[in-house]
Amino acid sequence: MFLSQIRHEDGSRAVVFRQGDAAHILPGVTSVVELAGAAITARRSLAAEAISRGTGEAVDLAAALAEGRVLLPVDHADPAHLHLTGTGLTHLGSAATRDAMHAKADPDTLTDSMKMFRMGLEGGKPAEGRIGVQPEWFYKGNGYNAVAPGAALVSPRCALDAGEEPEVAGLYLIGEDGTPYRLGWALANEFSDHVTERGNYLWLAHSKLRPASYGPEMRLGDLPQDIQGTSRILRGGAAIWEKPFLSGEANMSHSVANLEHHHFKYDLFRQPGDVHVHFFGTATLSFADGIRTEQGDVWQISAPGFGAALENPLDQHPAETGPVKVTPL
């Protein structure tokens, strides 16, 4: 089962529910946040709430995508109340590229990245009811950095690189009592600047302050243990790079529950009504294969069981020409 959000030709919004090949409008709601609030009040699952709404008009999601009318599967009326965050070094194999980027002169000395990865291997999947080791964590911005499927990922003028990170994101709504509710899962492109990160690992925070996209559809229910997807870069309609990516706990050094705990343990992230999109990491980067993206390249991320592929073109600004001026008052 999948949920998505679209905009009608008249500009009005709607929520779409899909089972199999049949997709239809859900009557009585215009946002997934509204639908989730009703599910919380009724004390039932999001899927059960969607089914209870009945069947509205049929929707051709492929046509809506082609027309640019598909929105993010979860958003917020006030973008400042949507948080984009993530965790790194969470996947088996993810340490190799990072370690090479941050390698020290002494090959016998572990990099901080490899130390963090090993900590995850040893303590990232605690027994039920226990708290495991905390992962690397980063902030990507708020809803102003959330880009709809099909829309361009804009690389800022200060960027040294524009690279994709194909992964799975968890989508959440904070209830009125501060409880984090997981709504579902979506394919995601956690757009990053790997050249900046390679310059000094303490610049990781800078390298992550980029737009990101997720969707087009949100998968309801449990996350599959073994996700085997494909990441592509299209240039002029042809693939210039293609590689499989893995996700799901069978391919991770941390459990999802442990990653969720170490995000939502902060009161800051349990404010009623806020939406959270949390990126769970990847081990696959075109940057690691020496690929440099160009203006107009299109990223395509797909995986069985996650609905339509996520596609976004690159919009690369010219390099910055001078400092930002601050005006004193």
Backbone torsions as a table, in degrees:
resi	resn	phi	psi	omega
1	MET	NA	142.7	-175.8
2	PHE	-136.8	148.6	170.6
3	LEU	-121.4	145.9	172.8
4	SER	-147.9	171.3	179.1
5	GLN	-127.0	137.3	179.4
6	ILE	-131.1	164.8	172.5
7	ARG	-114.0	127.4	176.8
8	HIS	-69.8	167.2	-179.7
9	GLU	-62.6	-24.8	177.8
10	ASP	-85.4	2.6	177.9
11	GLY	95.4	-11.9	179.2
12	SER	-75.0	157.1	-176.7
13	ARG	-101.9	159.6	176.0
14	ALA	-154.4	156.2	174.7
15	VAL	-102.7	135.1	-178.8
16	VAL	-112.9	132.9	176.9
17	PHE	-113.2	129.6	-179.3
18	ARG	-125.9	130.7	169.4
19	GLN	-126.2	120.6	-175.4
20	GLY	63.5	-131.7	-179.4
21	ASP	-92.2	-5.5	-175.5
22	ALA	-93.8	118.7	178.5
23	ALA	-121.6	136.5	-179.0
24	HIS	-147.7	158.6	177.0
25	ILE	-70.1	140.7	173.4
26	LEU	-91.0	120.4	-179.6
27	PRO	-67.1	145.5	169.3
28	GLY	87.1	-0.9	178.2
29	VAL	-138.3	150.4	177.9
30	THR	-120.2	-0.2	177.7
31	SER	-150.0	153.7	176.9
32	VAL	-67.6	-33.0	176.6
33	VAL	-61.2	-42.2	177.5
34	GLU	-63.3	-42.6	178.9
35	LEU	-64.1	-42.8	-179.6
36	ALA	-65.2	-38.9	177.3
37	GLY	-60.6	-39.9	177.7
38	ALA	-66.3	-38.2	178.4
39	ALA	-64.3	-41.5	178.6
40	ILE	-62.8	-45.6	179.7
41	THR	-61.8	-39.6	-178.8
42	ALA	-82.4	-5.2	-179.7
43	ARG	57.4	48.0	175.8
44	ARG	-140.2	169.3	-176.8
45	SER	-69.5	162.4	178.0
46	LEU	-63.8	-39.1	178.1
47	ALA	-63.1	-43.2	179.9
48	ALA	-64.4	-38.5	177.7
49	GLU	-64.8	-41.6	178.9
50	ALA	-63.0	-45.0	-179.3
51	ILE	-63.3	-36.0	-178.4
52	SER	-66.1	-17.8	-176.4
53	ARG	-78.0	-14.3	-177.5
54	GLY	83.2	-168.5	-172.7
55	THR	-117.3	120.8	173.9
56	GLY	-93.5	-157.7	-177.4
57	GLU	-65.7	149.7	178.9
58	ALA	-69.6	150.1	-178.3
59	VAL	-128.0	136.3	171.8
60	ASP	-96.9	95.6	-175.5
61	LEU	-65.3	-36.6	179.4
62	ALA	-61.8	-40.9	178.5
63	ALA	-67.4	-41.0	178.9
64	ALA	-62.4	-39.0	176.7
65	LEU	-63.8	-45.9	-178.9
66	ALA	-62.2	-29.8	-178.8
67	GLU	-90.1	-0.1	178.5
68	GLY	72.7	28.3	-177.0
69	ARG	-105.1	3.6	178.3
70	VAL	-89.1	126.1	179.7
71	LEU	-92.5	177.5	169.8
72	LEU	-59.4	145.4	-177.9
73	PRO	-67.4	-22.3	172.5
74	VAL	-142.5	130.7	175.4
75	ASP	-143.0	-171.3	-179.8
76	HIS	-137.9	142.1	-179.9
77	ALA	-59.7	-30.4	175.0
78	ASP	-112.5	102.6	-174.9
79	PRO	-54.5	-24.7	179.5
80	ALA	-67.6	-14.6	179.1
81	HIS	-102.0	18.4	170.0
82	LEU	-115.6	128.2	-175.3
83	HIS	-112.4	128.6	175.0
84	LEU	-104.7	117.2	-178.2
85	THR	-140.3	171.8	179.3
86	GLY	-164.4	171.4	176.3
87	THR	-129.6	139.7	-178.9
88	GLY	-115.3	170.4	-178.8
89	LEU	56.1	39.8	-176.4
90	THR	-105.3	-10.4	-174.7
91	HIS	-112.5	143.7	176.7
92	LEU	-60.9	124.1	-176.7
93	GLY	98.1	-12.6	-176.7
94	SER	-72.6	-18.7	-176.6
95	ALA	-76.7	-25.7	-173.0
96	ALA	-61.0	-50.5	179.9
97	THR	-65.3	-44.6	-179.0
98	ARG	-63.0	-40.9	-178.3
99	ASP	-63.9	-40.5	179.3
100	ALA	-66.0	-36.4	179.2
101	MET	-65.9	-32.7	-172.7
102	HIS	-114.1	20.9	-174.0
103	ALA	-59.9	140.6	177.3
104	LYS	-92.5	166.5	-178.9
105	ALA	-64.2	-35.2	-178.7
106	ASP	-88.6	108.8	-177.3
107	PRO	-65.1	-17.9	180.0
108	ASP	-85.4	-6.2	-179.1
109	THR	-99.4	122.7	179.7
110	LEU	-67.2	137.1	172.7
111	THR	-71.5	162.4	175.9
112	ASP	-61.1	-34.1	178.1
113	SER	-61.9	-45.4	-178.9
114	MET	-68.6	-35.0	175.7
115	LYS	-61.9	-43.6	179.7
116	MET	-64.4	-40.9	179.4
117	PHE	-62.6	-44.5	179.7
118	ARG	-64.3	-35.7	176.4
119	MET	-60.7	-39.5	177.6
120	GLY	-65.9	-42.9	178.3
121	LEU	-59.4	-38.6	-175.0
122	GLU	-85.2	-27.5	-174.3
123	GLY	-141.5	18.3	-176.4
124	GLY	-87.6	-9.1	-179.9
125	LYS	-127.3	72.9	-176.9
126	PRO	-70.8	162.6	174.9
127	ALA	-63.1	155.7	-179.2
128	GLU	-56.3	133.8	-178.8
129	GLY	88.4	-5.3	178.4
130	ARG	-107.4	159.1	177.6
131	ILE	-104.0	126.2	-179.6
132	GLY	-91.0	-176.2	-179.3
133	VAL	-65.0	145.9	179.8
134	GLN	-80.4	145.3	-178.4
135	PRO	-89.3	173.9	164.5
136	GLU	-62.7	140.8	-177.6
137	TRP	-134.3	145.3	177.5
138	PHE	-146.0	161.0	-179.4
139	TYR	-112.0	132.7	179.9
140	LYS	-107.6	-16.3	-179.4
141	GLY	132.0	-165.6	179.0
142	ASN	-113.0	-161.5	-174.5
143	GLY	-63.0	-17.5	176.1
144	TYR	-68.6	-17.5	176.9
145	ASN	-98.6	2.9	-179.4
146	ALA	-90.7	119.9	-172.6
147	VAL	-110.4	130.8	-177.9
148	ALA	-65.2	152.5	173.8
149	PRO	-54.7	135.4	-179.3
150	GLY	90.0	-21.3	-179.9
151	ALA	-83.6	162.0	-175.1
152	ALA	-77.3	141.3	168.3
153	LEU	-89.8	114.5	-173.4
154	VAL	-93.3	120.1	177.9
155	SER	-84.2	125.1	-176.0
156	PRO	-67.4	162.2	-177.2
157	ARG	-61.8	-26.8	-178.2
158	CYS	-81.4	-6.6	-173.4
159	ALA	-70.6	147.4	174.3
160	LEU	-105.2	-11.5	-176.9
161	ASP	-158.4	157.5	176.2
162	ALA	-134.9	100.7	-174.0
163	GLY	-129.7	147.4	-179.8
164	GLU	-84.5	159.3	167.5
165	GLU	-138.8	102.2	-177.4
166	PRO	-79.5	122.9	-177.6
167	GLU	-157.6	-174.6	177.0
168	VAL	-109.4	139.0	177.1
169	ALA	-116.0	144.4	170.9
170	GLY	-94.9	138.6	-177.0
171	LEU	-114.7	130.2	-168.8
172	TYR	-136.4	151.7	171.2
173	LEU	-127.9	135.1	178.0
174	ILE	-89.9	123.7	-179.2
175	GLY	-72.0	171.2	-177.1
176	GLU	-63.8	-23.2	178.1
177	ASP	-94.8	8.7	179.7
178	GLY	87.8	5.6	178.5
179	THR	-77.9	128.4	173.7
180	PRO	-77.4	125.1	176.2
181	TYR	-109.1	122.9	175.0
182	ARG	-81.2	121.5	-178.8
183	LEU	-85.1	-39.1	-178.6
184	GLY	170.0	-157.4	-172.5
185	TRP	-134.1	153.7	178.4
186	ALA	-148.9	151.1	167.7
187	LEU	-63.2	149.5	-176.9
188	ALA	-147.7	150.3	170.0
189	ASN	-116.2	102.9	-178.6
190	GLU	-89.6	76.8	-175.4
191	PHE	-54.3	130.4	-174.8
192	SER	-144.1	169.7	179.1
193	ASP	-116.0	95.2	-172.4
194	HIS	-78.7	-22.6	176.1
195	VAL	-68.6	-43.5	176.5
196	THR	-61.2	-44.9	-179.7
197	GLU	-62.0	-40.1	-178.6
198	ARG	-65.6	-29.3	-179.4
199	GLY	-59.9	-37.7	177.5
200	ASN	-167.4	126.6	-175.2
201	TYR	-63.0	-17.8	175.5
202	LEU	-74.1	-8.0	174.0
203	TRP	-90.2	6.6	178.4
204	LEU	-53.7	-42.4	-178.6
205	ALA	-59.1	-41.2	176.8
206	HIS	-65.7	-41.9	-174.5
207	SER	-66.2	-21.3	-177.7
208	LYS	-91.5	-12.5	-179.2
209	LEU	-78.6	73.2	-176.8
210	ARG	-138.2	160.0	174.1
211	PRO	-65.7	164.1	177.7
212	ALA	-147.9	158.5	178.2
213	SER	-131.1	154.2	177.6
214	TYR	-152.3	152.4	-176.9
215	GLY	117.9	-150.6	0.8
216	PRO	-70.4	-21.2	-176.8
217	GLU	-114.3	152.3	174.9
218	MET	-104.5	123.7	177.9
219	ARG	-80.8	131.0	177.0
220	LEU	-93.5	157.7	177.2
221	GLY	92.7	-157.4	-175.1
222	ASP	-78.0	155.3	174.2
223	LEU	-83.0	128.7	176.4
224	PRO	-58.2	145.5	179.5
225	GLN	-67.1	-34.6	-175.2
226	ASP	-128.7	105.8	179.9
227	ILE	-107.5	125.6	-179.7
228	GLN	-123.6	100.8	-176.1
229	GLY	-111.0	-175.2	-179.8
230	THR	-134.3	135.5	176.5
231	SER	-115.9	129.3	-179.1
232	ARG	-131.3	153.3	168.0
233	ILE	-119.8	123.0	-179.8
234	LEU	-104.7	133.5	176.6
235	ARG	-130.4	115.6	-176.0
236	GLY	65.0	27.5	178.4
237	GLY	87.6	-7.6	-179.7
238	ALA	-112.0	146.4	-179.4
239	ALA	-75.6	122.6	175.0
240	ILE	-98.4	-12.8	178.6
241	TRP	-157.2	138.9	179.2
242	GLU	-151.6	136.0	-178.6
243	LYS	-156.6	144.7	174.8
244	PRO	-72.8	151.1	171.1
245	PHE	-129.7	148.2	-177.4
246	LEU	-115.1	145.3	172.1
247	SER	-150.8	-170.8	-172.2
248	GLY	87.8	154.1	-171.8
249	GLU	-62.4	-24.0	176.9
250	ALA	-64.1	-20.6	-178.3
251	ASN	-114.2	15.9	-175.2
252	MET	-119.8	153.5	176.7
253	SER	-92.7	-8.9	176.0
254	HIS	-123.1	150.4	169.7
255	SER	-80.0	153.2	176.2
256	VAL	-60.1	-40.9	-179.1
257	ALA	-59.7	-37.4	179.5
258	ASN	-69.3	-40.6	178.4
259	LEU	-65.6	-40.6	178.3
260	GLU	-63.7	-42.9	179.5
261	HIS	-57.9	-46.6	-174.1
262	HIS	-74.1	-8.9	169.9
263	HIS	-91.2	-52.7	-173.7
264	PHE	-83.0	2.5	175.5
265	LYS	-68.9	-16.1	179.2
266	TYR	-89.3	127.4	177.9
267	ASP	-55.1	-33.0	179.4
268	LEU	-52.7	-34.5	-175.8
269	PHE	-98.1	16.6	176.1
270	ARG	-127.3	42.4	179.0
271	GLN	-87.0	125.8	-175.1
272	PRO	-52.1	132.3	176.5
273	GLY	90.5	-12.1	-179.8
274	ASP	-73.4	151.7	174.7
275	VAL	-110.6	138.8	177.8
276	HIS	-124.1	136.0	172.1
277	VAL	-121.0	113.3	-174.3
278	HIS	-115.5	123.1	-177.6
279	PHE	-90.2	129.3	-170.8
280	PHE	-94.2	0.3	173.3
281	GLY	102.5	168.1	-178.2
282	THR	-152.6	165.2	173.7
283	ALA	-119.9	9.6	-173.5
284	THR	-123.5	121.0	178.9
285	LEU	-138.0	133.1	174.2
286	SER	-66.8	-27.7	178.7
287	PHE	-57.4	-36.7	-179.1
288	ALA	-65.3	-21.1	178.4
289	ASP	-98.8	13.2	176.1
290	GLY	80.8	16.0	-179.4
291	ILE	-81.0	132.4	172.1
292	ARG	-115.3	119.0	-177.5
293	THR	-75.9	158.7	-177.4
294	GLU	-129.5	161.3	176.7
295	GLN	-50.0	129.4	177.5
296	GLY	89.8	-10.6	174.2
297	ASP	-58.2	149.0	179.7
298	VAL	-119.7	127.4	173.0
299	TRP	-89.3	137.3	178.2
300	GLN	-130.2	120.8	-177.9
301	ILE	-123.1	126.8	-177.6
302	SER	-142.7	157.2	176.2
303	ALA	-160.9	136.9	176.6
304	PRO	-57.1	137.8	178.4
305	GLY	87.5	3.6	-179.9
306	PHE	-120.9	14.8	174.8
307	GLY	78.3	-152.0	-176.4
308	ALA	-62.2	149.9	178.2
309	ALA	-66.8	150.4	175.2
310	LEU	-94.3	121.4	179.0
311	GLU	-127.0	136.8	176.6
312	ASN	-146.8	131.3	173.2
313	PRO	-82.6	162.1	177.0
314	LEU	-95.3	132.0	171.4
315	ASP	-118.1	108.0	-171.8
316	GLN	-106.2	115.5	178.7
317	HIS	-74.3	154.1	170.9
318	PRO	-61.2	161.5	-179.6
319	ALA	-63.1	152.4	179.5
320	GLU	-65.6	149.6	-175.3
321	THR	-109.2	-8.4	-179.6
322	GLY	-179.4	173.5	-177.1
323	PRO	-71.7	153.9	172.5
324	VAL	-73.0	131.6	-179.5
325	LYS	-92.8	133.1	176.6
326	VAL	-103.5	129.0	-177.8
327	THR	-95.6	118.3	177.8
328	PRO	-72.6	146.9	176.2
329	LEU	-109.3	NA	NA
